[in-house]
Amino acid sequence: MGAQTPYSDEFKQEAVQLVTEQGMRRRQMARDRGIDPQPLRRSLAAAATAAPSEPAAATAALARRRRENEQVRMERDIRKKAVGLFARMPQ
């Protein structure tokens, strides 16, 4: 077994960014940087599992806003009906 080279978190994030955002191939990036592709693969896998939390939060916020909008629409419709009823009442 060879000694593992610890890569800094910054280095890992930069490598993941190059692969995910700029479309660089994993093997090519590892070759260019002179690193083993295995730690890069693990970093990419960790980034992929961490990424869904952000869209999940956005999805939850969107669902909450949709419920609030539905509530506001119902209140608006009730007020419209009440105005119509009161307008027809004799004074």
Secondary structure, DSSP 8 states (H G I E B T S, - for coil): --------HHHHHHHHHHHHTS---HHHHHHHHT--HHHHHHHHHHHHHHTTHHHHHHHHHHHHHHHHHHHHHHHHHHHHHHHHHHHHS--
